[in-house]
């Protein structure tokens, strides 16, 4: 856009352009000064033509800094041409036309630009109209051209100004859109990092806790009970193998798009809850399960959240609670599923699990982690609610309420829910325990 400011040096290219415009206007003024309306032979420009050309063209370089003054000078110079014996034609009015274009290009408001250009046109129209004698068609066409040229220049300047404003707006809009895309991409990356961090926390806290408990049992029974030690080491190998598989699947999300594709395992859900409970039992935690109501299929996000809450709650029992037993209850209603994980905070320990007391006490001395915070964030993210705290009768209770989708036909999803119920029943009554009765009395 043309520079309209008053301070600072102007670029070299701007000075060259202004010089070319001024020289062209000067040549047009001199050419208009030698034109006669009677068709006589052209003669050298008169002194009056030189005066008008010099005065009107001298103010052209400052038309951006003082546009109104430049318009007044160029218009007055053109209007004086008939009084100096010169024919007022569009050629002599060329400097006034240039200033009209520049002002329409840089004026603050359209009304001011239109008023100034109309004033120039009217002044030149009045000056070019013969006061005496008949107005021939040649005079009429010449007068019309003199009055129309400033108007055309003003319209052209206004169009160029609108075009520049449109391009500037489009450029600014594209810049804002690019910034918005960058901001959205950064936000999504941050959310994905938080989600992956939660997955890694749940995975590491669960599997490493189980591996630590199994390794402690194996070390304690290494000399006295080799067969039990061998069994604990075998379970430790299975636990670490599962941890590696889940860690590989989670970290695989961080791979670049050009990396080799790795088959991703489906996200865990309540259908894998019996396997989860069995892994804790192998680590020495007696877990009983109880279910109330009719199980229903869950959305993937809610299903994963329910699984992770149970996993994290049982992991906390293994690490921090002074007990070797816990109870899990799933209560299904029409609108929500309620998950509770409770322990009594004490109780007798078997001889095989007494060796884990140093590990439990050591875990109790550690600073609290982010397990409860992560469980609350997961529940809130799917529209649920989670509460946790000590029970009045002793122990700790984690309770989560997660929303369910609207109930569908009774035949829909019957196979899946029946399988979940059967597996929950098998897990609750496995190893000769009456888990349903215990959980119903305790919870």
C-alpha positions in Angstrom: 0.0 0.0 0.0 1.2 3.5 -0.7 3.0 5.1 2.1 0.9 7.9 3.7 3.1 8.5 6.7 5.1 11.6 7.1 8.3 10.4 8.7 11.2 8.2 7.7 13.1 7.9 4.4 11.3 6.5 1.4 12.6 3.4 -0.5 14.7 4.0 -3.6 12.1 2.3 -5.8 9.4 4.7 -4.5 11.5 7.7 -5.5 12.1 6.3 -9.0 8.4 5.7 -9.5 7.5 9.2 -8.3 10.1 10.6 -10.7 8.6 8.7 -13.6 5.1 9.8 -12.7 6.1 13.5 -12.4 8.1 13.4 -15.7 5.1 11.9 -17.5 2.7 14.4 -16.1 5.1 17.3 -17.0 5.3 16.0 -20.6 1.5 15.7 -20.9 1.0 19.3 -19.5 3.5 20.7 -22.1 1.8 18.8 -24.8 -1.6 20.1 -23.7 -0.2 23.6 -23.7 0.6 23.5 -27.5 -2.8 22.0 -28.5 -5.1 24.5 -30.3 -8.8 24.1 -30.9 -8.6 25.6 -34.4 -6.4 22.8 -35.8 -3.4 25.0 -36.5 0.1 23.8 -36.6 1.7 22.9 -33.3 4.2 25.5 -32.0 6.7 25.3 -29.1 5.1 25.6 -25.7 4.6 29.1 -24.4 5.9 30.5 -21.1 2.3 30.1 -19.6 2.4 26.3 -20.5 5.8 25.9 -18.7 4.5 27.8 -15.7 1.4 25.6 -15.4 3.4 22.4 -16.0 6.1 23.3 -13.4 3.7 24.4 -10.7 1.2 21.6 -11.1 3.8 18.9 -11.4 6.1 20.2 -8.6 3.5 19.2 -5.9 3.0 15.6 -7.2 5.8 14.1 -5.1 4.1 15.4 -1.9 0.5 14.3 -2.7 0.8 11.4 -0.2 1.9 13.7 2.7 -0.4 16.6 1.9 -3.1 15.3 -0.5 -5.5 18.2 -0.1 -2.9 20.8 -0.8 -1.7 18.9 -3.8 -5.2 18.6 -5.1 -5.9 22.3 -4.6 -2.7 23.4 -6.4 -3.1 21.0 -9.4 -6.8 21.9 -9.8 -6.1 25.6 -9.6 -3.3 25.3 -12.2 -5.6 23.6 -14.6 -8.5 26.1 -14.0 -6.1 29.0 -14.8 -5.2 27.6 -18.2 -8.1 29.4 -20.1 -7.2 32.7 -18.4 -3.6 32.4 -19.7 -4.7 31.8 -23.3 -4.4 28.0 -23.2 -6.9 25.4 -24.1 -8.1 23.4 -21.0 -7.9 19.8 -22.1 -7.5 16.5 -20.3 -3.7 16.7 -21.0 -3.2 19.9 -19.0 -5.5 18.5 -16.3 -3.3 15.3 -16.0 -1.7 16.4 -12.6 -5.2 17.0 -11.2 -6.3 13.5 -12.4 -3.3 11.9 -10.7 -3.9 13.6 -7.4 -7.6 12.6 -7.6 -6.5 8.9 -8.0 -4.0 9.1 -5.1 -6.5 10.7 -2.7 -9.2 8.2 -3.5 -6.7 5.5 -2.9 -5.6 6.7 0.5 -8.5 8.7 1.9 -9.8 7.7 5.4 -13.4 7.5 4.4 -15.3 7.1 1.1 -17.4 10.2 1.6 -14.3 12.4 1.9 -12.8 10.9 -1.2 -16.0 11.2 -3.2 -16.4 14.9 -2.1 -12.9 15.9 -3.1 -13.0 14.1 -6.5 -16.4 15.7 -7.3 -15.0 19.1 -6.3 -12.1 18.7 -8.7 -14.4 17.6 -11.5 -16.8 20.5 -10.9 -14.0 23.1 -10.8 -12.5 21.8 -14.1 -15.9 21.7 -15.7 -16.7 25.3 -14.8 -13.2 26.4 -16.0 -13.4 24.6 -19.3 -16.9 25.8 -20.3 -16.8 28.8 -22.7 -18.5 31.8 -21.1 -19.2 33.5 -24.5 -20.3 32.1 -27.8 -22.1 29.0 -28.8 -20.9 25.6 -27.4 -20.0 23.4 -30.3 -19.9 19.6 -30.2 -16.1 19.7 -30.1 -16.3 22.0 -27.0 -18.9 19.8 -25.4 -16.9 16.6 -25.9 -13.7 18.3 -24.6 -15.5 19.8 -21.5 -17.1 16.4 -20.8 -13.7 14.7 -21.0 -12.1 17.2 -18.7 -14.8 16.7 -16.1 -15.0 12.9 -16.5 -11.3 12.1 -16.2 -11.0 13.0 -12.4 -14.2 11.0 -11.7 -12.8 8.0 -13.6 -9.5 8.3 -11.7 -11.4 8.5 -8.4 -13.4 5.4 -9.1 -10.2 3.5 -10.2 -8.4 4.6 -7.0 -11.4 3.4 -4.9 -11.4 0.1 -6.6 -7.7 -0.5 -6.1 -8.1 0.5 -2.5 -10.9 -2.1 -2.0 -8.9 -4.7 -3.8 -5.9 -4.1 -1.5 -8.1 -4.2 1.6 -9.7 -7.5 0.4 -6.3 -9.1 -0.2 -5.0 -7.9 3.2 -8.1 -9.3 4.9 -7.7 -12.7 3.1 -4.0 -12.8 4.1 -4.9 -12.0 7.7 -7.6 -14.6 7.7 -5.3 -17.2 6.3 -2.7 -16.3 9.0 -5.3 -16.7 11.7 -6.5 -20.0 10.3 -2.9 -21.3 10.2 -2.4 -20.1 13.8 -5.7 -21.8 14.8 -4.6 -25.0 13.1 -1.3 -24.9 14.9 -3.0 -24.2 18.2 -5.5 -27.0 17.7 -2.7 -29.4 16.8 -0.8 -28.5 19.9 -3.9 -29.0 22.0 -4.6 -32.4 20.5 -0.9 -33.4 21.0 -1.1 -32.3 24.7 -4.3 -34.3 25.2 -2.9 -37.4 23.6 0.2 -37.1 25.7 -1.9 -36.9 28.9 -3.9 -39.9 27.7 -0.8 -42.0 27.0 0.7 -40.9 30.3 -2.4 -42.3 32.1 -2.2 -45.5 30.2 1.5 -45.9 31.0 0.9 -45.1 34.7 -1.9 -47.7 35.0 0.2 -50.3 33.2 3.4 -49.7 35.1 1.8 -49.4 38.5 -0.2 -52.5 38.1 2.2 -54.9 36.4 5.3 -53.8 38.3 3.5 -54.1 41.6 2.5 -57.6 40.8 6.0 -58.5 39.6 7.5 -57.0 42.8 5.1 -59.1 45.0 5.8 -62.3 43.1 9.6 -61.7 43.2 9.4 -61.1 47.0 7.5 -64.3 47.6 10.0 -66.2 45.4 12.9 -64.8 47.3 11.4 -65.6 50.7 10.6 -69.2 49.7 13.7 -69.9 47.7 15.4 -72.1 50.3 12.4 -73.7 52.1 9.9 -74.3 49.3 11.5 -74.8 45.9 8.3 -75.9 44.2 6.5 -72.8 45.4 9.4 -70.7 44.3 9.4 -72.2 40.9 5.7 -71.5 40.6 6.2 -67.9 41.7 9.0 -67.4 39.2 6.8 -68.8 36.4 4.0 -66.4 37.3 6.6 -63.6 37.4 7.6 -64.4 33.8 4.0 -64.3 32.7 3.4 -61.0 34.5 6.4 -59.3 33.0 5.5 -60.8 29.5 2.0 -59.3 29.8 3.5 -56.0 30.9 5.8 -55.9 27.9 3.0 -56.7 25.5 0.8 -53.9 26.9 3.8 -51.5 27.0 4.6 -52.3 23.4 1.0 -51.6 22.4 0.8 -48.3 24.3 4.2 -47.0 23.2 3.3 -48.0 19.6 1.0 -45.0 19.6 4.1 -42.8 19.7 5.6 -44.1 16.5 5.9 -41.9 13.4 3.7 -42.4 10.4 6.5 -43.9 8.4 7.4 -46.6 10.9 6.6 -50.2 10.4 3.0 -51.0 11.3 2.5 -53.1 14.4 -0.8 -54.9 15.0 -2.5 -53.1 17.9 -4.4 -55.0 20.6 -7.9 -54.0 21.5 -8.3 -51.8 24.5 -9.0 -53.8 27.7 -12.5 -53.7 29.2 -14.7 -55.5 31.7 -14.6 -58.6 29.6 -11.0 -59.0 30.8 -11.8 -58.4 34.4 -11.6 -62.1 35.4 -8.1 -62.3 34.0 -7.2 -59.1 35.9 -8.5 -60.5 39.2 -6.7 -63.7 38.6 -3.4 -61.9 38.2 -3.8 -60.2 41.6 -4.7 -63.6 43.1 -1.4 -65.0 41.8 0.4 -62.1 43.5 -1.2 -63.0 46.8 -4.2 -60.7 47.0 -7.4 -62.5 47.8 -10.0 -60.8 45.5 -13.7 -61.6 45.6 -16.1 -60.3 42.9 -19.8 -59.7 43.0 -22.3 -58.4 40.4 -25.8 -57.0 40.8 -28.2 -56.4 38.0 -27.9 -57.3 34.3 -24.7 -56.4 32.6 -24.9 -54.3 29.4 -22.4 -53.5 26.6 -20.4 -50.4 27.4 -19.0 -47.8 25.0 -15.3 -48.3 24.4 -14.2 -45.3 26.5 -16.4 -46.2 29.4 -15.4 -49.9 29.2 -11.7 -48.9 29.3 -12.3 -46.5 32.2 -14.1 -49.1 34.3 -11.3 -51.6 33.7 -8.6 -49.1 34.6 -10.4 -48.0 37.8 -10.6 -51.5 39.1 -7.0 -52.1 38.1 -5.7 -49.0 39.8 -7.8 -49.5 42.9 -6.5 -53.1 43.4 -3.0 -52.0 42.7 -3.3 -49.4 45.5 -4.6 -52.2 47.8 -1.5 -54.3 47.0 0.9 -51.4 47.5 -0.5 -49.4 50.4 -3.2 -51.4 52.3 -2.2 -53.6 55.3 -4.4 -56.4 54.1 -4.3 -59.3 51.6 -8.0 -59.2 50.6 -10.2 -57.0 48.6 -13.7 -57.0 47.2 -15.0 -55.8 43.9 -18.7 -55.1 43.2 -20.4 -54.1 39.9 -23.9 -52.8 40.3 -25.8 -52.3 37.0 -28.8 -50.1 36.8 -30.8 -48.5 34.0 -28.7 -45.4 33.7 -25.3 -46.2 35.3 -22.9 -48.9 36.5 -21.5 -48.5 40.0 -18.0 -49.9 40.6 -16.8 -50.3 44.2 -13.4 -51.7 45.3 -13.0 -52.0 49.1 -10.6 -53.5 51.6 -10.9 -53.8 55.4 -7.4 -52.5 56.1 -6.3 -55.5 58.1 -6.9 -59.1 58.8 -5.0 -62.3 59.1 -2.3 -63.2 56.6 -1.3 -66.6 55.5 2.2 -67.9 55.9 2.8 -67.6 52.2 2.0 -63.9 52.1 3.6 -62.8 55.3 6.9 -62.4 53.5 5.4 -59.5 51.6 5.1 -57.4 54.7 8.5 -55.6 54.1 7.4 -54.7 50.6 4.0 -53.3 51.9 5.7 -51.3 54.6 8.2 -49.9 52.1 5.4 -48.9 49.8 3.6 -47.2 52.6 6.6 -45.0 53.2 6.7 -43.7 49.7 5.0 -40.5 48.8 1.5 -40.7 47.4 1.3 -41.0 43.6 -1.3 -39.9 41.0 -3.5 -43.0 41.0 -6.6 -41.4 42.6 -6.1 -38.3 40.5 -5.9 -40.4 37.3 -9.0 -42.4 38.3 -11.0 -39.2 39.0 -9.9 -37.7 35.7 -10.9 -40.8 33.8 -14.3 -41.0 35.4 -15.0 -37.3 34.7 -13.8 -37.6 31.1 -16.6 -40.1 30.3 -19.3 -38.2 32.3 -19.0 -40.1 35.5 -18.0 -39.5 39.1 -15.5 -41.1 41.5 -15.1 -40.9 45.2 -12.5 -42.4 47.5 -11.8 -42.4 51.2 -11.5 -44.4 54.3 -14.4 -46.4 55.6 -15.7 -45.8 59.2 -15.4 -49.5 60.0 -11.8 -49.5 58.6 -10.1 -49.9 55.3 -10.4 -47.9 52.1 -13.2 -47.6 49.6 -13.2 -46.5 45.9 -16.6 -46.0 44.3 -17.2 -44.9 40.7 -20.4 -44.2 38.9 -20.2 -44.4 35.1 -23.0 -43.6 32.7 -24.6 -46.2 30.5 -26.0 -45.8 27.0 -29.8 -46.0 26.6 -31.2 -49.5 26.9 -32.0 -51.3 23.7 -33.9 -54.4 22.8 -33.5 -57.3 25.2 -32.2 -59.5 22.4 -29.4 -57.0 21.5 -26.1 -57.9 22.9 -27.4 -61.0 24.9 -24.5 -63.2 24.0 -21.9 -60.6 25.1 -23.5 -59.8 28.4 -24.1 -63.4 29.2 -20.4 -64.2 28.6 -19.4 -61.3 31.0 -21.8 -62.5 33.7 -20.6 -66.1 33.4 -16.9 -65.0 33.6 -17.7 -62.8 36.6 -19.4 -65.7 38.3 -16.6 -68.0 37.6 -14.1 -65.5 38.9 -16.1 -64.8 42.0 -16.6 -68.5 42.9 -13.2 -69.7 41.7 -10.6 -71.5 43.9 -13.4 -72.7 46.3 -14.3 -69.2 47.5 -17.9 -68.0 48.0 -17.2 -64.5 46.7 -20.8 -63.5 46.1 -21.8 -64.1 49.7 -18.8 -62.3 51.1 -19.1 -59.3 48.8 -22.8 -59.0 49.4 -22.3 -58.9 53.2 -19.3 -56.5 53.1 -20.6 -54.1 50.5 
